[in-house]
């Protein structure tokens, strides 16, 4: 049985990727941060164990902190052994504030969650992947990391950093048969988008060449491809309906 870790895995894109990994036969460690997500994470674990016959583990930890990331990895090792086949760095937050109004502690927090946690978790997991001489890391960025977005300068900075991290790790650890890639989603129907101004969402939808907003399953399918694609590393794949064509 293969093993995976997904940060921010209790809802949204994370939940979809946890379900996909379970469908693929992976045991999954599901990280979540807030008390309100605990029931959701535990319910997700129960579902993958019932539906797919794999094992799961819910771990509450704030990935902005290195020691908390270590808690996640240690819990995985304790339950599933030293083999970590897949790491999905997915945890993320946004502020959606003008850079003139945002407070330093707000953008620092965002950078710590959206970028530093990816460094932390990769730093902790890579020794086990090197030991096994194989592994796959998938980092979740955003088209915001590939283009400018108003009132999201901090978010764009973090997501651009994720792409740079992916390329650096892919080059350094390719010799160890470890692949590192990025998924950079466009507009996807998640709770975050459903809670946004729907008039603005409808207007943005008109700018998408395919004329629609993506689904979580589109991102989960991209993850499946990257996990299986043995000759793909250092790449950024952006399921975005054609709104950005780099």
C-alpha positions as CSV (number, residue, x, y, z in Angstrom):
1,X,0.0,0.0,0.0
2,X,1.3,3.5,-0.9
3,X,1.0,6.5,1.4
4,X,0.3,10.2,0.8
5,X,0.1,13.4,2.9
6,X,-2.3,16.2,1.9
7,X,-2.1,19.6,3.7
8,X,-5.3,21.5,4.0
9,X,-7.0,18.3,3.0
10,X,-10.4,18.5,4.7
11,X,-12.3,20.7,2.3
12,X,-12.3,22.2,-1.2
13,X,-9.5,21.2,-3.5
14,X,-7.8,19.3,-0.7
15,X,-10.8,17.1,-0.1
16,X,-11.1,16.3,-3.8
17,X,-7.4,15.3,-4.0
18,X,-7.7,13.2,-0.9
19,X,-10.6,11.3,-2.5
20,X,-8.7,10.9,-5.7
21,X,-5.6,9.5,-3.9
22,X,-7.8,7.1,-1.9
23,X,-9.4,6.0,-5.2
24,X,-5.9,5.3,-6.5
25,X,-5.2,3.1,-3.5
26,X,-3.2,5.4,-1.3
27,X,-3.5,5.6,2.5
28,X,-3.9,9.3,3.2
29,X,-2.8,11.6,6.0
30,X,-5.3,14.5,6.0
31,X,-4.1,17.7,7.6
32,X,-6.5,20.4,8.9
33,X,-6.0,23.4,11.0
34,X,-9.2,24.7,12.6
35,X,-11.4,23.0,15.2
36,X,-14.4,23.6,12.9
37,X,-12.7,21.4,10.3
38,X,-12.1,18.5,12.6
39,X,-15.4,16.8,12.1
40,X,-15.1,17.4,8.3
41,X,-11.6,15.7,8.3
42,X,-12.7,12.8,10.4
43,X,-15.8,12.3,8.2
44,X,-13.6,12.3,5.1
45,X,-11.3,9.7,6.6
46,X,-14.3,7.5,7.4
47,X,-15.5,7.8,3.8
48,X,-12.2,6.8,2.2
49,X,-11.8,3.9,4.5
50,X,-15.4,2.7,3.8
51,X,-15.4,3.4,0.0
52,X,-11.9,2.6,-1.0
53,X,-10.6,0.2,1.7
54,X,-7.6,2.4,2.4
55,X,-6.5,3.8,5.8
56,X,-6.6,7.4,6.7
57,X,-5.4,9.7,9.5
58,X,-6.6,13.2,10.4
59,X,-3.9,15.5,11.9
60,X,-4.7,18.9,13.2
61,X,-1.7,21.2,12.7
62,X,-0.9,24.8,11.6
63,X,1.4,24.3,8.7
64,X,2.7,27.9,9.0
65,X,4.9,26.5,11.8
66,X,7.8,24.1,11.1
67,X,7.3,22.0,14.3
68,X,3.6,21.6,13.4
69,X,4.6,20.3,10.0
70,X,6.9,17.9,11.7
71,X,3.9,16.7,13.7
72,X,2.1,15.8,10.5
73,X,5.1,13.9,9.1
74,X,5.9,12.1,12.3
75,X,2.2,11.0,12.6
76,X,2.4,9.6,9.1
77,X,5.6,7.7,9.8
78,X,4.2,6.3,13.1
79,X,1.0,5.0,11.4
80,X,2.2,4.0,7.9
81,X,5.9,3.6,8.2
82,X,8.9,5.4,6.7
83,X,7.6,5.3,3.1
84,X,5.9,8.5,2.0
85,X,5.1,8.2,-1.7
86,X,3.2,11.4,-2.3
87,X,3.2,14.8,-0.7
88,X,0.5,17.3,-1.8
89,X,1.3,20.8,-0.5
90,X,-2.2,22.4,-0.7
91,X,-2.8,24.5,2.4
92,X,-3.7,28.1,1.6
93,X,-5.4,31.3,2.7
94,X,-6.1,34.6,1.1
95,X,-6.6,38.2,2.4
96,X,-8.1,40.0,-0.6
97,X,-7.0,43.4,0.6
98,X,-5.5,46.4,-1.1
99,X,-1.7,46.4,-0.4
100,X,-2.2,49.9,1.1
101,X,-4.7,48.5,3.6
102,X,-3.1,45.1,4.5
103,X,-1.2,44.8,7.7
104,X,2.3,43.3,7.8
105,X,1.1,40.5,10.2
106,X,-1.6,39.6,7.6
107,X,0.7,39.2,4.7
108,X,3.3,37.5,6.8
109,X,0.7,35.0,7.9
110,X,-0.3,34.4,4.3
111,X,3.3,33.9,3.2
112,X,3.9,31.5,6.1
113,X,0.9,29.3,5.1
114,X,1.0,29.6,1.3
115,X,4.7,29.3,0.8
116,X,6.7,28.6,3.9
117,X,4.6,25.5,4.7
118,X,5.5,24.1,1.3
119,X,9.2,24.5,2.2
120,X,8.6,23.0,5.7
121,X,6.7,19.9,4.6
122,X,9.1,19.3,1.6
123,X,12.1,19.7,3.9
124,X,10.7,17.1,6.3
125,X,9.4,14.6,3.7
126,X,12.3,14.6,1.2
127,X,14.7,12.6,3.4
128,X,12.3,9.7,3.4
129,X,11.8,10.0,-0.4
130,X,15.6,10.1,-0.9
131,X,15.9,7.0,1.3
132,X,13.3,5.2,-0.9
133,X,14.9,6.6,-4.1
134,X,11.4,7.6,-5.3
135,X,8.6,10.0,-4.5
136,X,6.3,12.6,-5.9
137,X,5.6,16.1,-4.6
138,X,2.7,18.1,-6.0
139,X,2.5,21.8,-5.0
140,X,-0.7,23.7,-5.5
141,X,-0.2,27.2,-6.8
142,X,-2.7,29.4,-8.7
143,X,-2.9,31.3,-11.9
144,X,-2.4,34.2,-9.5
145,X,1.2,33.0,-9.3
146,X,1.5,33.4,-13.1
147,X,-0.3,36.7,-13.5
148,X,-1.1,39.8,-11.5
149,X,-4.4,40.0,-9.5
150,X,-5.6,43.2,-7.9
151,X,-5.8,43.2,-4.1
152,X,-3.9,39.9,-4.0
153,X,-0.2,41.0,-4.2
154,X,0.7,38.9,-1.2
155,X,-1.2,35.9,-2.6
156,X,0.5,36.3,-6.0
157,X,3.9,36.6,-4.4
158,X,3.4,33.4,-2.5
159,X,2.0,31.4,-5.4
160,X,4.9,32.6,-7.6
161,X,7.3,31.4,-5.0
162,X,5.6,28.0,-5.1
163,X,6.4,27.7,-8.8
164,X,10.1,28.6,-8.1
165,X,10.3,26.1,-5.3
166,X,8.9,23.4,-7.6
167,X,11.6,24.0,-10.2
168,X,14.5,24.1,-7.8
169,X,13.5,20.9,-6.0
170,X,12.8,19.1,-9.3
171,X,16.3,19.9,-10.5
172,X,18.0,19.0,-7.3
173,X,16.2,15.7,-6.6
174,X,15.5,14.3,-10.1
175,X,18.6,12.1,-9.6
176,X,16.8,10.5,-6.7
177,X,13.8,9.6,-8.9
178,X,11.7,12.3,-7.1
179,X,9.4,14.3,-9.2
180,X,8.1,17.7,-8.2
181,X,5.3,19.5,-10.1
182,X,2.8,22.3,-9.7
183,X,-0.9,22.6,-10.3
184,X,-1.9,26.2,-10.8
185,X,-5.8,26.2,-10.9
186,X,-7.8,29.0,-12.5
187,X,-11.4,29.6,-11.3
188,X,-12.7,26.5,-9.5
189,X,-16.0,26.0,-7.8
190,X,-15.0,25.8,-4.1
191,X,-16.5,27.3,-1.0
192,X,-14.3,30.3,-1.4
193,X,-15.7,31.1,-4.8
194,X,-19.3,30.4,-3.8
195,X,-18.9,32.9,-1.0
196,X,-17.6,35.6,-3.4
197,X,-19.6,38.3,-5.1
198,X,-21.5,36.3,-7.6
199,X,-22.0,39.2,-10.0
200,X,-18.2,39.5,-10.2
201,X,-17.8,35.7,-10.6
202,X,-20.3,35.8,-13.5
203,X,-18.4,38.6,-15.2
204,X,-15.1,36.7,-14.9
205,X,-16.8,33.6,-16.2
206,X,-17.4,35.4,-19.5
207,X,-13.7,35.9,-20.0
208,X,-13.0,32.2,-19.9
209,X,-12.6,30.8,-23.4
210,X,-14.3,27.5,-22.4
211,X,-17.1,29.6,-21.0
212,X,-17.3,27.8,-17.6
213,X,-15.8,27.6,-14.2
214,X,-13.8,24.4,-13.3
215,X,-14.8,21.8,-10.8
216,X,-12.7,20.3,-8.0
217,X,-12.7,17.0,-10.0
218,X,-10.7,18.8,-12.7
219,X,-7.9,19.5,-10.2
220,X,-8.1,16.0,-8.7
221,X,-7.8,14.6,-12.3
222,X,-4.7,16.7,-12.8
223,X,-3.2,15.4,-9.6
224,X,-3.8,11.8,-10.8
225,X,-2.0,12.6,-14.0
226,X,1.0,14.1,-12.2
227,X,1.3,11.2,-9.7
228,X,1.3,8.7,-12.6
229,X,3.4,10.7,-15.1
230,X,6.9,9.2,-14.6
231,X,8.6,11.5,-17.1
232,X,7.1,14.8,-15.9
233,X,8.9,17.0,-13.4
234,X,9.5,20.7,-12.8
235,X,6.3,21.6,-14.6
236,X,3.4,23.9,-13.9
237,X,0.1,22.7,-15.2
238,X,-2.8,25.2,-15.1
239,X,-6.3,23.9,-15.5
240,X,-8.0,27.3,-16.1
241,X,-10.3,27.0,-19.1
242,X,-8.0,28.9,-21.3
243,X,-8.2,32.2,-19.4
244,X,-4.4,32.2,-19.2
245,X,-2.2,30.6,-21.9
246,X,1.5,31.1,-20.8
